[in-house]
C-alpha cells in the first residue's frame, strides 16, 4: 500500500535554511550535503503543513493520492 501523504522538497527553490529539519519532531527530514533529505516520509502526519508554512521560499509541497498539494502559508494546522 502506498503512503498517501508525504513532503516533497523542490531542490531548485530550497535555500538550505534548515527550518524544516529543525522544526519537524517526527524525524521526517535529515540534513543532506546541500539540501534536506526526506529520511522518513511515512512519519509525516497526514495533512500536517508545518514545514511548508515555515519554508521562506515555499519549496515544500505534499504528495497525496491522487493529487499534489501546495499549501498556502496561513492555512491549515500542524499535525503534531
C-alpha positions as CSV (number, residue, x, y, z in Angstrom):
1,X,0.0,0.0,0.0
2,X,1.4,3.4,-1.0
3,X,1.8,6.1,1.6
4,X,-0.9,8.7,0.8
5,X,0.8,11.9,2.3
6,X,4.4,12.9,2.3
7,X,6.5,16.1,1.7
8,X,8.4,16.9,-1.5
9,X,11.3,19.4,-1.4
10,X,11.9,21.4,-4.6
11,X,15.7,21.4,-4.5
12,X,15.8,24.2,-7.1
13,X,13.9,26.6,-4.7
14,X,15.4,25.3,-1.4
15,X,17.9,27.7,0.2
16,X,19.1,25.1,2.8
17,X,17.9,27.2,5.8
18,X,17.2,24.0,7.8
19,X,13.9,25.2,9.3
20,X,12.1,22.1,8.1
21,X,14.8,19.8,9.7
22,X,14.9,21.8,13.0
23,X,11.1,22.0,13.4
24,X,9.9,18.5,12.5
25,X,9.5,16.5,15.7
26,X,8.7,13.4,13.6
27,X,12.1,12.9,12.1
28,X,10.9,13.2,8.5
29,X,14.0,15.2,7.4
30,X,17.7,14.9,7.8
31,X,20.5,17.3,6.8
32,X,21.9,16.4,3.4
33,X,25.2,17.6,1.9
34,X,23.5,20.6,0.4
35,X,19.7,20.2,0.8
36,X,17.5,18.4,3.3
37,X,16.8,14.7,2.6
38,X,13.4,13.2,3.3
39,X,14.6,10.5,5.7
40,X,11.2,9.0,6.9
41,X,8.3,10.1,4.7
42,X,6.0,7.7,6.5
43,X,6.5,9.7,9.7
44,X,4.8,12.8,8.2
45,X,1.4,13.3,9.8
46,X,-1.5,13.4,7.3
47,X,-2.3,17.0,6.4
48,X,0.5,18.4,8.6
49,X,1.6,21.6,6.9
50,X,4.1,22.9,9.4
51,X,7.3,22.6,7.4
52,X,5.7,24.2,4.4
53,X,4.5,27.1,6.4
54,X,7.9,27.7,7.8
55,X,9.7,27.5,4.5
56,X,10.7,31.0,3.5
57,X,10.8,30.2,-0.3
58,X,7.8,27.8,-0.4
59,X,10.0,24.9,-1.6
60,X,7.9,22.2,0.2
61,X,4.7,20.6,-1.3
62,X,3.0,17.4,-0.4
63,X,2.1,14.3,-2.4
64,X,-1.4,13.0,-1.6
65,X,-3.2,10.4,-3.7
66,X,-4.5,11.4,-6.2
67,X,-3.2,15.0,-6.2
68,X,-0.2,17.1,-5.4
69,X,-0.9,19.8,-2.8
70,X,0.8,23.1,-2.5
71,X,-0.1,24.6,0.9
72,X,-0.6,28.3,1.2
73,X,1.0,29.9,4.2
74,X,-1.5,30.7,6.9
75,X,-3.9,27.8,6.1
76,X,-4.4,24.5,7.9
77,X,-2.9,23.3,11.1
78,X,0.2,21.5,12.5
79,X,-0.1,17.7,12.8
80,X,2.0,17.3,16.0
